Amino acid sequence: FFQARQSSARGGRQRLARAGGKVGIIVLSMAWEDVQAVARLPYTALISDALYGGGGNPHPRLYGAFPRMLRKLVREEGVLSFEQAVYKMTAMPAQRAHLSGRGVLRPGAAADLLVFRPEDFTDTATYASPKHCAAGLRRAYVSGQLALRDGEMCKTRAGRVLRRDDKKG
């Protein structure tokens, strides 16, 4: 057993070296019931922990974490209302990151908007075929400028790196 493990570890190190260290793993360690319970908590934000790096086989969350949450937690299972889920994906994380004028719809805000019909907006990526963008996104606006129209990127480059508004916490 020990010798087999050593041999397997050596083979893994060789594969890692051939890939130049650009290797990711997917660990399935959470019970869906626990995810639902945590999502229901009033202080829990819904964010993506997808790795935005290279690699040929990324986690499917990279291509549809938020549409998946809307599909699973709102439409299919009724864990959250649509309004609760949107708040937990927009205003709540922006507030916690001290990004004023983000995640809200109000005069003077940045106008980062997605336009979609909730029943059509869904994830399409799978573990076997992860590089599939979500379906049903009609328009995306970044800082009020059209960035995506019917699945096609526009030439507009309105995005920028966001920094916290203050140095607290």
Contacts in CASP RR format, 6 or more apart in sequence:
PFRMAT RR
TARGET T0000
AUTHOR 0000-0000-0000
METHOD contacts of the structure
MODEL  1
FFQARQSSARGGRQRLARAGGKVGIIVLSMAWEDVQAVARLPYTALISDA
LYGGGGNPHPRLYGAFPRMLRKLVREEGVLSFEQAVYKMTAMPAQRAHLS
GRGVLRPGAAADLLVFRPEDFTDTATYASPKHCAAGLRRAYVSGQLALRD
GEMCKTRAGRVLRRDDKKG
15 23 0 8 1.000
16 23 0 8 1.000
22 54 0 8 1.000
22 55 0 8 1.000
23 55 0 8 1.000
24 51 0 8 1.000
24 55 0 8 1.000
26 59 0 8 1.000
26 127 0 8 1.000
36 73 0 8 1.000
36 77 0 8 1.000
36 79 0 8 1.000
38 44 0 8 1.000
39 46 0 8 1.000
39 69 0 8 1.000
39 73 0 8 1.000
39 79 0 8 1.000
39 80 0 8 1.000
39 88 0 8 1.000
40 79 0 8 1.000
40 80 0 8 1.000
44 88 0 8 1.000
45 88 0 8 1.000
45 89 0 8 1.000
45 92 0 8 1.000
45 93 0 8 1.000
45 96 0 8 1.000
46 66 0 8 1.000
46 69 0 8 1.000
46 73 0 8 1.000
46 85 0 8 1.000
46 88 0 8 1.000
46 89 0 8 1.000
47 89 0 8 1.000
47 93 0 8 1.000
48 61 0 8 1.000
48 62 0 8 1.000
48 64 0 8 1.000
48 65 0 8 1.000
48 66 0 8 1.000
49 61 0 8 1.000
50 58 0 8 1.000
50 59 0 8 1.000
50 61 0 8 1.000
50 62 0 8 1.000
50 65 0 8 1.000
51 58 0 8 1.000
51 59 0 8 1.000
51 62 0 8 1.000
52 62 0 8 1.000
57 130 0 8 1.000
58 130 0 8 1.000
58 131 0 8 1.000
59 130 0 8 1.000
60 123 0 8 1.000
60 125 0 8 1.000
60 126 0 8 1.000
60 127 0 8 1.000
60 130 0 8 1.000
60 132 0 8 1.000
61 68 0 8 1.000
61 125 0 8 1.000
62 125 0 8 1.000
62 130 0 8 1.000
63 123 0 8 1.000
63 124 0 8 1.000
63 125 0 8 1.000
63 130 0 8 1.000
63 131 0 8 1.000
63 132 0 8 1.000
63 133 0 8 1.000
63 134 0 8 1.000
64 123 0 8 1.000
64 124 0 8 1.000
64 125 0 8 1.000
64 133 0 8 1.000
64 134 0 8 1.000
65 123 0 8 1.000
66 89 0 8 1.000
66 134 0 8 1.000
67 121 0 8 1.000
67 122 0 8 1.000
67 123 0 8 1.000
67 134 0 8 1.000
67 135 0 8 1.000
67 137 0 8 1.000
68 122 0 8 1.000
68 123 0 8 1.000
69 85 0 8 1.000
69 89 0 8 1.000
70 82 0 8 1.000
70 85 0 8 1.000
70 118 0 8 1.000
70 121 0 8 1.000
70 122 0 8 1.000
71 121 0 8 1.000
71 122 0 8 1.000
71 123 0 8 1.000
72 79 0 8 1.000
73 79 0 8 1.000
73 80 0 8 1.000
73 85 0 8 1.000
74 80 0 8 1.000
74 81 0 8 1.000
74 82 0 8 1.000
74 85 0 8 1.000
74 118 0 8 1.000
75 118 0 8 1.000
75 119 0 8 1.000
80 88 0 8 1.000
82 118 0 8 1.000
90 103 0 8 1.000
90 104 0 8 1.000
91 103 0 8 1.000
91 104 0 8 1.000
93 103 0 8 1.000
94 100 0 8 1.000
94 101 0 8 1.000
94 102 0 8 1.000
94 103 0 8 1.000
94 104 0 8 1.000
97 162 0 8 1.000
97 164 0 8 1.000
98 164 0 8 1.000
98 165 0 8 1.000
98 166 0 8 1.000
98 168 0 8 1.000
99 162 0 8 1.000
99 164 0 8 1.000
99 165 0 8 1.000
100 165 0 8 1.000
101 108 0 8 1.000
101 109 0 8 1.000
101 110 0 8 1.000
102 109 0 8 1.000
102 110 0 8 1.000
102 112 0 8 1.000
102 162 0 8 1.000
103 109 0 8 1.000
103 110 0 8 1.000
103 112 0 8 1.000
105 111 0 8 1.000
105 113 0 8 1.000
110 143 0 8 1.000
110 144 0 8 1.000
111 141 0 8 1.000
111 143 0 8 1.000
111 144 0 8 1.000
112 141 0 8 1.000
112 142 0 8 1.000
112 143 0 8 1.000
112 144 0 8 1.000
113 139 0 8 1.000
113 140 0 8 1.000
113 141 0 8 1.000
113 144 0 8 1.000
114 137 0 8 1.000
114 139 0 8 1.000
114 140 0 8 1.000
114 141 0 8 1.000
115 137 0 8 1.000
115 138 0 8 1.000
115 139 0 8 1.000
115 140 0 8 1.000
115 141 0 8 1.000
116 136 0 8 1.000
116 137 0 8 1.000
116 138 0 8 1.000
117 136 0 8 1.000
117 138 0 8 1.000
120 135 0 8 1.000
120 136 0 8 1.000
121 134 0 8 1.000
121 135 0 8 1.000
121 136 0 8 1.000
121 137 0 8 1.000
122 134 0 8 1.000
122 135 0 8 1.000
122 136 0 8 1.000
123 134 0 8 1.000
124 132 0 8 1.000
124 133 0 8 1.000
124 134 0 8 1.000
124 135 0 8 1.000
125 131 0 8 1.000
125 132 0 8 1.000
125 133 0 8 1.000
125 134 0 8 1.000
126 132 0 8 1.000
133 151 0 8 1.000
137 148 0 8 1.000
137 151 0 8 1.000
138 149 0 8 1.000
138 150 0 8 1.000
139 146 0 8 1.000
139 148 0 8 1.000
139 149 0 8 1.000
139 150 0 8 1.000
140 146 0 8 1.000
140 147 0 8 1.000
140 148 0 8 1.000
141 147 0 8 1.000
142 156 0 8 1.000
142 158 0 8 1.000
142 159 0 8 1.000
143 158 0 8 1.000
143 159 0 8 1.000
143 160 0 8 1.000
144 158 0 8 1.000
145 156 0 8 1.000
145 158 0 8 1.000
146 154 0 8 1.000
146 156 0 8 1.000
147 153 0 8 1.000
147 154 0 8 1.000
147 156 0 8 1.000
147 158 0 8 1.000
147 159 0 8 1.000
148 154 0 8 1.000
END
